[in-house]
């Protein structure tokens, strides 16, 4: 049976074909290895980058979503053959490895003869250390290891979001401590909220990136991320939480002359709990000082809950302090043990515009300069949290480091004279603690298997180790690195 394009149809999602989830040129690599190649052993690492360490996360989703069970069928082979042979080259030869894929189907029931070992998810590891190794278990499938590189390397994305989010958590925590605010999982957990779903390229991207953020925080407007943590990490219910909040359309639809009525409606419709209201649709200063600070003041004070006012324009370090000063004048303040001003518990602000790793410190520093405690302001981050990064943010790479050819294990490496930063490791790798407790990678087969921090998570089509959501979050807590886990 053919689909409308003339390609043999596949049952289920047409994108769910492991043979097509790779870079095009990899379809030609099965003919390029030395004669007698039996095993290809490769690894994944962060070779450096913006942050000195990485928090590993997201591989479990990729494995469970794309690699487990029978992933090769005759229908998928037929479909992949037509696409690849029509796509690759100029008709001079056929590049699709039909024999190799049919071998996997017949001998292994369509399950991938591969072993994957990886750092436990949530663990934070210094750069330039092995994070994952991959090797084939069937010598006739030597070409499969690096065919899977394209898909497996996509772990860079949730890993880098988790890493950046954790670095932002460090900044927020440091200002809580500096300004005399109590640091607890709850007090920090809602200080940085994921506003990024609309700013990414797909719902799968939103889910992966959003889950990476939830490794470190609790606040999120990202529903796909909650689905991922429940379905792929067995979280006990949603891992992220949100509150009722206004957007510009729900305020401006009342008209400028009824801005006060729009705000009053929010307080009336949500008489208890937290509610957030964007307040810069017209004049943020009038909204804060007059409407919230005078005309609706008694409603705010008597309400059972907290109003969170959201400015959404202007220079973030400046506007946050200006809004705090107006609220302090209207509602009064107390001071923390370190002498920083704190608004009454029933009113706070959230800054959701222009917030990212490169700006959040400047906002908090300006607050501290004007003697405002960090607790007064929560943050929302969208594109900067989930989209303003790439594979080179942490210089992620997947390289072959050993090949077994005619029964002999041969160290494999690259060492370009034009960029020593791209020098790769060689031989079998283990991730171990040295005598000082620091994490290091031993190459050339030097490490002992019993000392290896890498855990086998996948073998021959089966997920052999799954991480629970709570243990992932626990490993990622500040103060924990691989040395302390």
C-alpha positions in Angstrom: 0.0 0.0 0.0 1.3 3.4 -0.9 0.7 6.8 0.8 -0.1 9.9 -1.3 3.6 10.5 -2.0 4.1 7.1 -3.5 6.2 6.0 -0.5 5.1 2.6 1.0 3.0 3.4 4.0 4.0 2.8 7.6 1.7 2.0 10.4 1.5 4.8 12.9 3.4 8.0 12.8 5.4 8.3 9.5 8.2 10.1 11.5 8.5 7.0 13.7 11.0 5.3 11.6 14.4 4.9 13.2 16.1 4.5 9.8 15.0 8.0 8.9 15.9 9.7 12.2 19.5 10.4 11.2 21.6 12.7 9.2 21.4 11.8 5.5 25.1 11.2 5.0 25.1 8.5 7.7 23.1 6.3 5.4 26.3 5.9 3.4 28.6 5.1 6.3 28.0 1.4 6.5 30.3 1.0 3.5 33.1 3.3 4.8 34.4 1.5 7.9 37.5 -0.7 7.5 37.0 -4.3 6.3 36.6 -6.6 9.3 35.0 -3.9 11.6 33.0 -5.7 14.3 32.3 -3.2 17.0 32.2 0.6 17.1 32.3 2.2 20.6 31.4 5.9 20.9 30.9 8.5 23.6 29.1 11.8 24.3 30.5 14.7 26.2 30.4 18.5 26.8 33.7 19.7 25.6 33.4 23.0 27.4 31.1 26.0 26.9 29.3 28.7 28.7 29.0 26.9 32.0 31.8 24.8 33.8 29.5 21.8 34.5 26.5 20.2 33.0 23.4 18.6 34.5 22.6 15.5 32.5 18.9 15.0 31.7 16.6 13.8 28.9 18.2 10.6 27.6 15.4 8.5 29.2 12.8 10.2 27.1 14.7 9.7 23.9 15.3 6.0 24.6 11.8 5.2 25.7 10.2 7.3 22.9 12.4 6.1 20.0 14.5 3.1 20.8 12.7 0.6 22.9 10.9 -2.5 21.6 10.6 -3.4 17.9 11.5 -0.3 16.0 12.4 -2.0 12.7 9.7 -3.6 10.6 9.5 -4.7 7.0 7.1 -1.9 6.1 9.5 0.7 7.6 12.4 -0.9 5.8 10.5 -0.6 2.5 9.5 3.0 3.2 13.0 4.0 4.3 14.6 2.4 1.2 12.5 4.4 -1.2 13.1 7.7 0.6 16.8 7.2 1.1 17.6 5.9 -2.3 15.6 8.7 -3.8 17.2 11.3 -1.6 20.9 10.3 -1.5 23.3 10.8 -4.4 22.5 11.4 -8.0 21.3 7.9 -8.9 24.8 6.5 -9.4 24.3 3.9 -6.8 21.9 2.7 -4.0 23.0 3.9 -0.5 20.3 2.3 1.7 21.7 -0.5 3.9 18.8 -2.9 3.3 20.8 -6.0 4.2 21.9 -4.5 7.5 18.4 -3.4 8.6 16.9 -6.7 7.5 19.5 -8.5 9.5 18.3 -6.6 12.6 14.7 -7.4 11.8 15.4 -11.2 11.3 18.0 -11.8 14.0 16.8 -9.4 16.7 13.1 -9.1 16.0 13.6 -5.5 14.9 15.2 -4.5 18.3 18.4 -2.5 18.2 21.5 -4.5 19.2 23.1 -1.7 21.2 24.2 -1.0 24.7 24.0 2.5 26.2 25.6 3.5 29.5 25.1 7.0 30.9 25.5 9.3 33.8 22.5 9.0 36.2 20.0 11.7 35.2 20.0 14.8 37.3 23.7 14.4 38.1 25.9 17.4 37.6 29.3 16.6 36.0 32.3 18.9 35.2 32.8 19.6 31.5 35.1 17.4 29.3 33.9 14.2 31.0 32.2 11.2 29.3 28.4 11.4 29.8 27.2 8.5 27.7 28.8 5.5 25.8 27.2 3.5 23.0 28.4 0.2 21.4 26.8 -2.4 19.2 26.3 -6.0 20.6 26.1 -7.7 17.2 29.3 -7.5 15.1 27.2 -7.4 11.9 25.7 -4.1 13.2 28.9 -2.2 13.7 27.5 0.6 11.6 24.6 1.1 13.9 26.4 2.8 16.8 27.1 6.1 15.0 23.9 5.9 12.9 22.1 6.6 16.2 24.4 9.6 16.9 22.0 12.1 15.4 19.1 11.1 17.6 21.1 10.5 20.8 23.0 13.8 20.5 19.6 15.6 20.8 20.0 15.1 24.5 22.1 18.2 24.3 18.9 20.2 24.4 17.1 19.1 27.6 20.6 18.8 29.2 21.5 22.4 28.4 18.2 23.8 29.5 18.6 21.9 32.8 22.1 23.2 33.1 21.2 26.8 32.4 18.1 26.7 34.7 20.3 25.4 37.5 22.8 28.2 36.9 20.0 30.7 37.2 18.9 28.9 40.4 22.4 29.6 41.8 22.0 33.3 41.1 18.6 33.5 42.6 19.7 31.6 45.7 22.8 33.8 46.2 20.6 36.9 46.3 18.1 35.3 48.7 21.0 34.7 51.0 22.5 38.1 50.4 19.3 39.9 51.2 18.3 37.9 54.2 15.5 35.8 52.7 15.0 32.2 53.9 16.1 29.6 51.3 13.8 26.6 51.1 12.7 24.3 48.3 9.4 26.1 48.1 10.7 29.7 48.4 13.2 29.1 45.6 11.0 26.6 43.6 8.6 29.3 42.3 11.1 32.1 41.7 11.8 31.2 38.1 8.8 30.2 36.0 8.8 28.7 32.5 6.9 31.0 30.0 8.5 29.4 27.0 6.1 27.1 25.2 5.1 29.6 22.5 8.7 30.5 21.9 10.0 27.1 20.8 9.8 25.2 17.6 7.5 22.3 18.6 5.5 20.9 21.4 8.1 18.1 21.8 10.8 20.8 22.2 8.6 22.5 24.8 8.2 19.3 26.7 11.9 18.4 26.7 13.1 21.9 27.6 10.3 22.5 30.1 11.1 19.2 31.8 14.8 20.3 31.9 13.7 23.4 33.8 11.5 21.5 36.2 14.5 19.5 37.3 15.4 22.6 39.2 12.2 24.6 39.8 8.4 24.1 40.4 6.9 27.1 38.6 5.9 26.5 35.0 3.2 27.4 32.4 4.4 24.5 30.3 1.8 21.8 30.2 3.7 19.6 27.7 6.6 19.4 30.2 4.2 18.0 32.8 3.1 15.3 30.4 6.7 14.3 29.8 7.6 14.0 33.4 4.6 11.9 34.2 4.8 9.6 31.1 8.5 9.2 30.9 9.8 9.8 34.4 6.9 8.6 36.5 6.4 11.8 38.4 3.6 11.6 40.9 1.3 14.0 39.2 2.4 17.3 37.5 5.9 18.3 38.3 5.2 22.0 37.6 2.5 24.3 38.9 0.9 27.5 37.7 -1.7 30.0 38.9 -4.6 32.0 37.4 -3.1 35.0 35.5 -4.3 37.7 33.2 -2.9 38.5 29.7 -3.2 41.7 27.8 -6.3 40.6 25.9 -8.3 39.9 29.1 -7.4 43.4 30.4 -7.5 45.5 27.3 -10.8 44.0 26.2 -12.4 46.0 28.9 -11.1 49.2 27.3 -8.7 51.8 28.7 -11.5 53.7 30.6 -12.4 50.5 32.5 -8.9 49.4 33.4 -9.8 49.5 37.1 -12.8 47.4 36.5 -10.7 44.8 34.7 -8.3 44.6 37.7 -11.2 44.5 40.2 -12.7 41.6 38.1 -9.5 39.6 38.7 -9.8 40.1 42.5 -13.5 39.3 42.5 -13.3 36.2 40.3 -10.3 34.9 42.2 -11.1 35.8 45.8 -8.5 33.3 47.3 -5.0 32.1 46.5 -2.5 33.6 44.1 -3.5 35.5 41.1 -1.2 37.4 38.6 -2.3 40.5 36.7 -0.3 42.1 33.9 -0.5 45.8 34.6 1.4 47.7 31.9 -1.2 47.7 29.1 -1.4 51.5 29.4 0.5 53.1 32.2 2.3 50.9 34.7 3.0 53.7 37.1 -0.6 54.8 37.3 -1.8 51.2 37.6 0.5 50.5 40.5 0.4 53.8 42.4 -3.3 54.8 41.9 -5.4 51.8 40.8 -3.7 49.0 42.8 -2.2 51.3 45.5 -5.2 53.4 46.3 -8.5 52.5 44.7 -8.2 48.7 45.0 -5.9 48.7 48.0 -8.5 47.6 50.6 -9.6 44.7 48.4 -6.0 43.5 48.1 -5.3 43.8 51.8 -8.5 41.9 52.8 -8.2 39.2 50.1 -7.3 35.7 51.2 -4.2 35.3 49.1 -1.6 37.1 47.1 -1.8 39.5 44.2 1.2 39.3 41.8 1.6 42.4 39.7 3.4 41.8 36.3 5.2 44.6 34.5 5.8 43.6 30.9 7.8 46.3 29.3 10.7 48.7 30.0 14.3 48.1 31.1 13.9 45.1 33.5 16.5 46.2 36.2 15.0 49.7 36.2 11.3 48.9 36.0 11.4 46.2 38.7 12.8 48.6 41.2 10.4 51.4 40.2 7.4 49.2 40.7 8.7 48.0 44.0 9.2 51.5 45.2 5.6 52.4 44.3 4.2 49.3 46.0 6.3 50.0 49.1 4.9 53.5 49.3 1.4 52.2 48.9 1.5 49.1 51.1 4.4 49.7 53.4 7.3 47.3 54.1 9.1 45.4 56.8 12.8 44.4 56.8 14.6 41.1 56.6 17.2 40.2 59.2 19.8 41.7 56.9 18.0 45.0 56.6 16.4 44.6 53.1 12.8 45.8 52.4 10.0 43.3 52.1 6.5 44.0 50.9 3.5 42.6 52.8 2.9 38.9 52.0 -0.3 39.7 50.0 1.4 41.5 47.2 4.5 40.7 45.1 5.6 41.3 41.5 6.7 38.9 38.7 9.0 40.1 35.9 8.5 38.1 32.8 9.9 40.3 30.1 13.6 40.2 29.2 14.6 37.6 31.7 17.4 35.2 31.0 20.7 34.0 32.5 22.5 37.1 31.3 19.9 39.5 32.8 18.6 38.0 36.0 21.7 38.8 38.0 21.5 42.5 36.9 17.8 42.7 38.0 18.5 41.2 41.4 21.7 43.3 41.9 19.7 46.5 41.2 17.1 45.4 43.7 19.8 44.8 46.3 21.4 48.1 45.6 18.1 49.8 46.4 17.7 47.6 49.5 15.0 45.3 48.2 14.9 41.7 49.3 15.1 39.2 46.4 11.9 37.5 47.7 9.8 40.5 46.4 10.1 39.5 42.8 9.6 36.2 41.0 10.6 35.7 37.4 9.2 34.3 34.2 11.5 33.4 31.3 10.5 32.2 27.9 12.7 32.2 24.8 15.8 32.9 26.8 15.1 29.8 29.0 14.2 27.3 26.3 15.4 28.8 23.0 18.4 31.0 23.5 20.9 28.2 23.5 22.3 25.6 21.0 24.4 22.5 20.9 27.6 24.7 21.1 26.4 26.4 24.3 28.1 23.4 26.0 30.0 22.2 23.0 28.3 18.8 22.9 29.8 16.1 20.8 29.6 12.4 20.0 32.7 10.7 18.8 34.0 7.2 18.1 36.8 6.3 20.5 37.4 2.6 19.9 36.8 0.1 17.0 37.2 -3.6 17.1 38.6 -4.8 13.7 39.3 -8.4 13.0 39.1 -9.1 16.7 41.6 -6.4 17.7 40.4 -3.3 19.7 41.9 -0.2 18.2 41.9 3.2 19.9 40.2 5.8 17.7 40.5 9.6 18.1 40.6 12.9 16.3 43.1 15.7 17.0 42.8 18.5 14.5 45.8 20.9 14.5 43.4 23.7 13.8 41.4 23.3 17.0 42.8 21.4 19.9 39.5 21.9 21.7 38.1 19.3 19.4 40.6 16.6 20.4 38.6 13.5 21.3 39.2 10.7 23.8 40.4 7.3 22.8 39.8 3.7 24.0 37.2 2.4 26.4 36.1 5.1 28.9 35.1 5.1 32.5 33.8 7.9 34.7 35.3 7.7 38.1 36.2 9.6 41.3 39.9 10.2 41.8 41.7 10.0 45.1 40.5 13.5 46.0 36.9 12.7 45.2 36.9 14.8 42.0 35.3 13.4 38.9 37.5 12.4 36.0 37.3 10.3 32.8 39.8 7.4 32.4 40.6 6.5 28.8 42.3 3.7 27.0 40.5 1.1 29.1 42.3 2.2 32.3 39.3 2.3 34.6 37.6 -0.6 36.5 34.0 -1.4 35.7 33.1 -1.5 39.4 34.3 2.1 39.8 32.4 3.4 36.7 29.7 6.0 37.5 28.1 5.3 34.1 25.1 3.1 34.4 23.8 0.7 31.7 20.3 2.0 30.8 19.6 0.3 27.5 20.5 -3.1 26.0 19.2 -4.8 22.9 15.9 -3.0 22.7 15.1 -2.9 26.4 15.3 -0.1 28.9 17.2 -1.8 31.7 17.3 1.1 34.1 14.8 3.8 34.6 15.2 6.9 36.8 12.2 8.2 38.8 11.5 11.9 38.7 12.1 12.5 42.4 15.5 11.0 42.3 16.4 13.0 39.2 15.4 16.2 41.0 17.3 15.2 44.2 20.5 14.6 42.3 20.3 18.1 40.7 19.9 20.0 44.0 22.4 22.8 44.5 25.5 21.7 46.3 25.4 18.3 44.7 27.7 17.3 41.9 28.8 13.8 40.8 31.5 14.1 43.6 28.8 14.3 46.2 26.1 11.9 44.9 
